[in-house]
Amino acid sequence: MQIRPLDQLKPFAVMLASALLLVACGESQQSAPAPAAPSVGVVVAETASVPLINELPGRTAPYMVAELRPQVTGIVQKRLFTEGSEVKAGQTLYQIDPVTYRAAHDSAKAGLARAEANLYSARLKAGRYADLVKIEAVSKQANDDSVAALMQAEADLAAARAAVDKARIDLDFTQVNAPISGRIGRSSVTPGALVTANQTTALATVQQLDPIYVDLTQSSADMLRMKRQLESGQLKRVGGQTVPVRLVLEDGSLYAVEGKLAFSEVSVDAGTGSVTLRAVFPNPKGELLPGMYVRARLAQGQTDDAIMVPHAAVSRDPRGNAVVMVVGAEDKVESHTVKTGQSIGDKWVVTEGLAAGDRIIVEGLQKVRAGVQVQAQMLDATAPAAASSAAPTAK
């Protein structure tokens, strides 16, 4: 037997060691256990009867507005109110110098007395002539003249009474009174200022703020869609003849008092393509002021087959579409693109993309993707979602 040199045996040793290493690796891979399916928390989708709440932008407007303007010309003697205070209907706010108007009133009363005296004389004369003409003691012409004089005296008396009324009205107008109850604003004149009858500049403005109007705008397209849904039966009317309205203030807080829808405009604004709705709200504390920007929530219908989904279950894809992960057949994850409506509490109202009975993933979304097999654990649908779940996204 021929013995080979040592350097000739080295390649065979390397090949043998490599083969043994590959066999060992294969055995270790076959013996490693498969990873367990991730566990996720799910809730079952159920249909519910949900009111259709529309949130519309709007601005507050006074219930009544009265601009004070003088009806007579004169010098303002007094201002009898505090700017920004509450005034009552009939309360005197300005006093215009009444001297000339009082004199005119006295003169008109004197003219009335003169007209009454002339009428008395003309009536006596006409009565005497009526008797004398029967015995032909006076001519018929003289009798006719006495009758005409009597009629003239009666007309003069009526004119004198009208002059007295006019003078009294002018005298009363020297006191500028509040036509409505409400809050009065800044005064444009001070005592000593000359004002003229029916001037264009208002002396002050009184606004009634309790109750107060809120003018809302809704697009004509939304209104048409809502009407079609009501006609098709997708929505049901709520509230009967009275539609309740809740108000969200500029700071995001909810106004404590509920209002109601007063009326809707009968035409669409050609410039904005929207319809104006007017709601009325009690305002006993004066919290609402004219011109405030608010948002109003009003129920305009009701759907009986809406599906409520927790905020934590809804995410967004790169295109901005709302997506919900669902555990489907064989416990595999499916991605459903959905359409969300309004938000009620901590849930979205899903109008398309889900069906009753779907198992919606609420917890563990960060651990799964579409097609992955999972272990579904049922959660209480009424319990709030865990903080570790995906954050809710805007509609």
Secondary structure, DSSP 8 states (H G I E B T S, - for coil): -----HHHHHHHHHHHHHHHHHHHHHHHHHHS------EEEEEE--EEEEEEEEEEEEEEEEEEEEEE--SS-EEEEEE-S-TT-EE-TT-EEEEE--HHHHHHHHHHHHHHHHHHHHHHHHHHHHHHHHHHGGGTSS-HHHHHHHHHHHHHHHHHHHHHHHHHHHHHHHHHTTEEE-SS-EEE---S--TT-EE-TT-SS-SEEEEEEEEEEEEEEEEHHHHHHHHHHHHHTSSB--STT--EEEEE-TTS-B-SS-EEEEEE-SS--TTT-EEEEEEEE--TT----TT-EEEEEEEEEEEEEEEEEEGGGEEE-TT--EEEEEE-GGGBEEEEEEEEEEEETTEEEEEES--TT-EEEEE-GGG--TT-B-EEEE--TTS---TTS------
